[in-house]
């Protein structure tokens, strides 16, 4: 029977071999097993490797007793141990594959050569700004390169649309009236002015206290109107936003239009030089948000992380993209590798030199950039894959201050240097040698030697930090519970700084005094143009704080002061001139003239009353 024939095969395999040598049995070749397929009726094909595994634990097998011709049952050998799984053979890598996955580092150093030399590229054939503005263009013209006139009309339209949608939900708002592009300019002007005049509370800018009130804001827009504009200020139509979970859902929908506008115009009007730095910036926000991030050591550790590409010489933001959390797309070499290749896609294959920190760097990234004719220099974590094993953390702990180790593989140079603490740098654009550098020291400066890759990194990495520094001088906007407002103000701030850097680079050959060329001077000129002719408040309704106090033509006894009354009273002059509030209420004040015993608003009301009194026409 088939069963008996199978047992005979087992017996021949285990004990009936004609080979009398002491060599242990290692199984048959596949050709030997196939000898006479007609005599074997097994349900599976037994491989040589499987036989070794299945019988390696069997030391002895009792003889098998054959049945009689009638085909009675036959005793089977009992298993001596648990059944083992078949071992899968590992496919060996070829020499070419091993060379591709392993970087062979050497302590034999050679000169690093740039195969692709960077050459400037603009429509004029050189690096720098690119625009067609006339020589006498104003600062606002440069600002309009990044924020065009269409932005103001679009925002006014979206703000009115959002106000209409909210009133349909919650009822009519009797204090709201439709806004205009000119009024939106005033609203943005106020946001920029908040960064120049810092006060603890927003309402203080309209305070009646002359020590707090800011006339530049209070005289161009009323507090009530500003609050209404802030309530309905909007950039995009919410009804067109895709629902969360849809394939087209965009978490940045509310600011997407402004984001793409500033990104596109920033890239179009400035072409960087050879060196480019890539880093992350933080937009401060402490509220609840799904993609809020935390970065230890940052001035604003909590907020919205933004990947930034910047010019290390000026701080000009060439490109930026907010990080929205986990990316659901293939990233075989990690997030850092993915971000660098994506953010630098516009600058690859042109010989640029990229600089970034150890969050992004890896040996694999250096190799991939070299294939795209792009060079790099970055700090690196010494536990990264393919980093030289003889530059490990154990070696770094034993190093003394000033010790230096180089390893090289082609153009890739791995540097481990002990300054105050170990510093690891990976570069493809720096020579493996020491260079001199001036450092501050007690009593003056001293000259020290540092590795060339470290000096190259220190000199070209700070582009994003420089942009953050310029932004920190005059922050835009006030605290809000709406996260997208913070990103909106950051984009407008970036546009203002980029416009200033374009203006500065354009007017650099012109001999100017220091006054008028500073960042604050440029910003003030833009803001003057924004509010010029766009004031939405009549100056007679409220007096300017600059005109408060003693009237120049009045006797010294007539002084504007607190009337010590328990409540406010109507202003005498406003009642006479029939000046009322926007809600048609009488204007009241606690100030006045003690000598005349009348309540008068500080400023114009006080001055005009006493001028009329002095002229005898009262």
C-alpha positions, 0 to 999 in steps of 0.5 A, a space after each residue: 500500500 501507499 503507506 507501506 511504501 512511504 515507510 520504506 522510504 523513511 527506513 532507507 533514509 534513517 538507517 538503511 544507507 549502504 554508506 558505512 562511514 561515520 559521517 553524519 547524514 545530511 539529507 539527499 539532493 533533490 534529484 536523489 529523492 525524485 529517483 522513482 516518482 512512481 514508487 512514492 506516494 507522499 502528499 508533499 515534496 520534502 526538501 533537503 533543508 527540511 529533512 535536516 530540520 525535521 530529523 535533527 532531534 531523532 537519535 534512534 528509531 525502532 525497527 518497523 514491523 511489516 504487516 502480513 499480506 492482508 495489509 494489517 496495521 503497522 506500528 509507527 515510530 513515536 516522536 521524540 520531541 516537539 515538531 520544529 518549524 522549517 527554517 527559511 533560508 536568508 537570501 545573501 546580498 550581492 557585493 554590489 548590494 552590500 556596497 550600496 547599503 554600507 558606507 566605507 569610511 577611511 582615515 585617509 583624507 583627501 581634498 573634497 571636490 565640487 563637481 557642480 559649481 554654483 552659478 547665479 540664476 535670475 533673468 539678469 543672470 545673477 543672484 539677488 532681487 527680481 522686480 520691475 519697480 522704479 527707482 523712486 518706488 516707496 516702501 509700500 510699493 515693495 510691500 505690495 510686491 508680496 501683498 497685492 491690492 487684490 488682497 484687501 478687496 478679497 478680505 473685505 468681501 470674505 469678512 462681509 460674507 462671514 458676517 452675513 453667515 453668522 447673522 443667519 445663524 444667530 440673528 441680526 447684529 444691529 451694530 454691524 455694517 459692511 466693511 470696505 478694503 480701506 477699512 481692512 487696511 486700517 484694521 491691519 494697520 492697527 495689528 502692526 501698530 500693536 507691535 510698536 506700542 506694547 500695552 497689557 490690554 487691548 482696550 488701553 489703546 483707546 483709554 482716556 488716560 493720556 499715559 495709556 491712550 495711543 492717538 495713532 490708533 484711537 484717532 483713526 478707528 473707534 474701539 467699538 468698530 475695531 471690535 466688530 471688525 475683529 469679530 468678523 474678520 475672515 480670509 476664506 469662505 467656510 462653506 467651501 471647506 471640505 469636512 474633516 475626514 474627506 480626501 480633500 480636507 485641508 487643516 489650513 483652509 482658513 489661511 491657505 489663500 494668504 499662505 500661497 500668496 506670500 510663498 509664491 511672491 517671496 520665491 518670485 522676487 528673490 533668488 538666493 546665493 550658493 548657501 541656503 539654511 533649512 530649519 523650523 520656526 515656531 508660531 506661538 500658540 498655547 490653545 488647543 490644536 491637533 497639530 500643536 507642537 513642542 520644541 524644547 529650548 525655543 523662545 516659544 516652545 509651544 505653537 505651530 511648527 513651520 518648516 522654513 528655507 531662508 537665506 543665511 546672509 539676510 534672513 529672507 524667507 525663501 519658502 515655508 510650510 506649516 507642519 500638520 502632524 504625522 504625514 500619511 505618505 511613504 517616508 522610507 528614510 524618516 521625516 527629516 530626510 523627507 522634509 529636506 528633499 521636499 523643502 529644497 526641491 526648487 533648489 536641487 541640481 543647481 550646486 546649492 549648499 544646504 545647511 540644517 541641524 541634526 534633526 534632519 541629517 543622515 548619511 543617506 540624505 547626504 548621499 541622495 543630495 550628492 546625486 542631485 548635485 547639491 551639497 550639505 553641511 549639518 550637525 548629526 547624531 552619532 547614533 545615525 545609521 552608517 555613521 563611522 563606528 570609530 566615532 561613536 559616543 564611547 569614543 566621544 566621552 574619552 576625548 579631551 577639549 580640542 581633540 579632533 577626528 576625521 573620517 572620509 568617504 568620497 566627498 563625505 567628511 565625518 567630523 568629531 570635535 571636542 570643544 566644551 562638549 563633543 560636536 559631530 558634523 557631516 558635510 560634503 562641501 568642507 575640507 577635512 582640515 583645521 581653520 582659524 577663527 576669532 573668539 571673544 575671551 576675557 580681555 579681548 579676542 583670541 584666535 583658535 583653530 576649529 574644524 573647517 566643517 564646524 566653521 562652515 556650519 556656524 557661518 551659514 546655518 542661522 538664516 531662519 534664526 535671523 528671520 525670527 530675530 527680525 520678527 521678534 522686534 515688532 510682533 503683530 496682533 494681539 492674543 486670540 482664541 482662534 489659532 489661524 489668527 496667529 498664523 495670519 499675523 505671522 504671514 503678514 509679518 513675514 511679508 513685511 520683513 521680506 519686503 524690507 529686505 528686498 527694499 534694502 538690497 535694491 537701495 544698497 548702492 545708494 548712499 544714505 544716512 543711517 536714519 531712514 534705512 532702518 527696519 523701523 523706518 521702513 515699517 513706519 512708512 508702510 503703515 503711514 501709507 496704509 492709514 493715509 486717507 483711510 481713517 474711519 473716525 471723525 476727529 471731532 468725536 474724540 480729542 487727540 491726546 497730544 492736544 490735551 492739557 493746558 491751552 496755550 492761550 488760556 490763563 494758568 488757572 484754567 487746567 483740564 483735570 478730574 472734576 471729582 464727581 461721583 459720575 460722568 457728566 455730559 461734555 458742555 462743548 459736545 452738547 453745544 456742537 451736537 456731537 454724539 456717539 455712534 449709538 446716538 448717546 451724549 458724550 460724557 466725561 469726568 474731566 473739565 475745568 474747575 475754574 469754569 465749573 464745566 465738564 469738558 473732554 480733554 483735548 479739543 473740547 477743552 481748548 475750543 471752549 476756552 478759545 471761544 471764551 477768550 474771544 468773548 463770543 460765548 
